[in-house]
Amino acid sequence: MDDGAAVFLNGAPMLYFGLVTNATYRTLATAQSGNLEDTWFSFPVDPSKLTNGVNTLAVEVHQTSVSSADLSFDLQLIATLDARATIPPKLSMERVGNGVRLCWPAAATGYVLEESDGIGDGSVWNRGTEAVQILDDAFFVDEWGGGRDEVL
Protein backbone atom coordinates (compact mmCIF):
# COMPACT_ATOMS: atom_id res chain seq x y z
CA MET A 1 0.00 0.00 0.00
CA ASP A 2 1.32 3.43 -0.89
CA ASP A 3 1.14 5.31 1.43
CA GLY A 4 -1.78 5.12 3.88
CA ALA A 5 -5.44 4.15 4.01
CA ALA A 6 -8.61 4.57 6.00
CA VAL A 7 -10.87 1.51 5.87
CA PHE A 8 -14.58 1.69 6.63
CA LEU A 9 -17.08 -1.14 7.07
CA ASN A 10 -20.73 -0.16 6.68
CA GLY A 11 -19.77 3.49 7.16
CA ALA A 12 -17.88 2.96 10.44
CA PRO A 13 -14.08 3.36 10.65
CA MET A 14 -12.43 -0.03 10.92
CA LEU A 15 -8.75 0.74 10.39
CA TYR A 16 -6.36 3.64 9.88
CA PHE A 17 -3.07 2.52 8.33
CA GLY A 18 -0.31 5.13 8.05
CA LEU A 19 -2.79 7.75 9.23
CA VAL A 20 -3.78 9.38 12.46
CA THR A 21 -7.02 8.14 13.99
CA ASN A 22 -10.04 10.03 12.65
CA ALA A 23 -8.10 11.33 9.64
CA THR A 24 -10.20 13.21 7.10
CA TYR A 25 -10.01 12.71 3.34
CA ARG A 26 -7.54 15.61 3.19
CA THR A 27 -5.12 14.20 5.80
CA LEU A 28 -1.69 13.22 4.46
CA ALA A 29 -0.34 9.78 5.31
CA THR A 30 2.59 9.50 7.69
CA ALA A 31 5.95 8.67 6.12
CA GLN A 32 6.55 4.92 5.76
CA SER A 33 9.96 3.37 6.30
CA GLY A 34 11.08 1.70 3.08
CA ASN A 35 9.14 0.90 -0.06
CA LEU A 36 5.92 -0.86 0.96
CA GLU A 37 4.12 -0.67 -2.39
CA ASP A 38 4.26 -4.44 -2.96
CA THR A 39 3.82 -5.50 0.67
CA TRP A 40 0.64 -7.26 1.84
CA PHE A 41 -0.67 -6.44 5.32
CA SER A 42 -3.27 -8.46 7.22
CA PHE A 43 -5.74 -6.95 9.66
CA PRO A 44 -8.51 -8.74 11.57
CA VAL A 45 -12.14 -7.75 11.08
CA ASP A 46 -14.57 -8.07 13.98
CA PRO A 47 -17.33 -10.36 12.59
CA SER A 48 -19.91 -8.65 14.81
CA LYS A 49 -19.50 -5.54 12.62
CA LEU A 50 -20.93 -7.43 9.63
CA THR A 51 -24.67 -7.35 9.04
CA ASN A 52 -27.01 -9.84 7.41
CA GLY A 53 -27.37 -8.97 3.74
CA VAL A 54 -25.20 -6.41 1.95
CA ASN A 55 -22.11 -5.00 3.66
CA THR A 56 -20.09 -2.11 2.26
CA LEU A 57 -16.31 -2.01 2.53
CA ALA A 58 -14.85 1.37 1.54
CA VAL A 59 -11.23 2.53 1.46
CA GLU A 60 -9.62 5.97 1.17
CA VAL A 61 -6.04 5.84 -0.07
CA HIS A 62 -3.80 8.68 1.20
CA GLN A 63 -0.45 9.91 -0.11
CA THR A 64 2.38 11.29 2.08
CA SER A 65 2.70 14.34 -0.16
CA VAL A 66 0.37 16.34 -2.42
CA SER A 67 3.03 16.09 -5.14
CA SER A 68 3.41 12.29 -4.94
CA ALA A 69 3.11 10.76 -8.41
CA ASP A 70 2.55 7.12 -7.53
CA LEU A 71 -0.28 5.19 -5.95
CA SER A 72 -0.58 1.53 -4.97
CA PHE A 73 -3.54 -0.25 -3.43
CA ASP A 74 -5.06 -3.74 -3.36
CA LEU A 75 -7.66 -5.30 -1.07
CA GLN A 76 -8.89 -8.77 -0.26
CA LEU A 77 -11.48 -9.75 2.35
CA ILE A 78 -11.41 -13.39 3.42
CA ALA A 79 -13.97 -14.95 5.77
CA THR A 80 -13.18 -18.06 7.79
CA LEU A 81 -16.22 -19.98 8.90
CA ASP A 82 -16.13 -22.23 11.94
CA ALA A 83 -18.30 -25.10 10.71
CA ARG A 84 -18.73 -26.48 14.24
CA ALA A 85 -20.54 -23.27 15.22
CA THR A 86 -23.05 -23.40 12.36
CA ILE A 87 -23.76 -27.07 11.67
CA PRO A 88 -25.67 -28.93 14.39
CA PRO A 89 -24.01 -32.12 15.57
CA LYS A 90 -25.25 -35.45 14.28
CA LEU A 91 -27.08 -37.48 16.92
CA SER A 92 -26.98 -41.24 16.58
CA MET A 93 -29.15 -43.72 18.48
CA GLU A 94 -28.56 -47.45 18.77
CA ARG A 95 -30.73 -49.96 20.64
CA VAL A 96 -28.58 -52.10 22.95
CA GLY A 97 -30.59 -54.80 24.76
CA ASN A 98 -33.33 -52.99 26.72
CA GLY A 99 -31.49 -49.68 26.49
CA VAL A 100 -30.43 -47.08 23.98
CA ARG A 101 -26.98 -45.67 23.29
CA LEU A 102 -27.04 -41.98 22.25
CA CYS A 103 -23.94 -40.40 20.72
CA TRP A 104 -22.92 -37.01 19.35
CA PRO A 105 -19.46 -35.56 18.57
CA ALA A 106 -17.43 -34.75 21.69
CA ALA A 107 -16.44 -31.44 20.06
CA ALA A 108 -20.10 -30.36 20.06
CA THR A 109 -20.02 -28.54 23.39
CA GLY A 110 -23.07 -27.07 25.05
CA TYR A 111 -25.43 -30.01 24.40
CA VAL A 112 -26.99 -31.97 27.25
CA LEU A 113 -29.44 -34.84 27.54
CA GLU A 114 -32.79 -33.77 28.99
CA GLU A 115 -35.95 -35.68 29.94
CA SER A 116 -39.60 -34.90 30.50
CA ASP A 117 -42.80 -36.76 31.37
CA GLY A 118 -44.46 -35.06 28.41
CA ILE A 119 -43.65 -33.11 25.28
CA GLY A 120 -46.63 -30.74 25.01
CA ASP A 121 -47.15 -27.16 26.15
CA GLY A 122 -46.21 -26.67 29.78
CA SER A 123 -43.92 -29.71 29.87
CA VAL A 124 -41.04 -29.39 32.30
CA TRP A 125 -37.62 -30.50 31.03
CA ASN A 126 -34.81 -31.48 33.38
CA ARG A 127 -31.30 -32.72 32.87
CA GLY A 128 -31.46 -36.48 32.23
CA THR A 129 -30.95 -38.50 35.39
CA GLU A 130 -31.42 -41.98 33.93
CA ALA A 131 -28.66 -41.59 31.32
CA VAL A 132 -25.19 -42.80 32.16
CA GLN A 133 -22.29 -41.12 30.33
CA ILE A 134 -20.07 -43.92 29.06
CA LEU A 135 -17.69 -41.87 26.86
CA ASP A 136 -17.09 -38.18 26.18
CA ASP A 137 -19.59 -38.39 23.36
CA ALA A 138 -21.87 -41.28 24.38
CA PHE A 139 -24.71 -41.80 26.85
CA PHE A 140 -26.55 -45.01 27.73
CA VAL A 141 -30.21 -45.00 28.77
CA ASP A 142 -31.36 -48.26 30.36
CA GLU A 143 -34.88 -49.57 29.69
CA TRP A 144 -35.77 -47.00 27.05
CA GLY A 145 -39.51 -46.45 26.68
CA GLY A 146 -40.44 -46.98 30.30
CA GLY A 147 -43.21 -44.36 30.12
CA ARG A 148 -40.89 -41.37 29.67
CA ASP A 149 -40.03 -39.35 26.58
CA GLU A 150 -36.31 -38.67 26.49
CA VAL A 151 -34.66 -36.57 23.81
CA LEU A 152 -31.58 -34.48 23.28
Secondary structure, DSSP 4 states (H G I P E B T S, - for coil): -BSEEEEEETTEEEEEESS-TT--TTPPPPPPSS--TT--------GGG--SS---EEEEEE-SSTT----B----------HHHHSPPPPEEEEETTEEEEE--TT-TT---EEES--STT---EE-SSEEEEETTEEEESSTTSS-EEE-
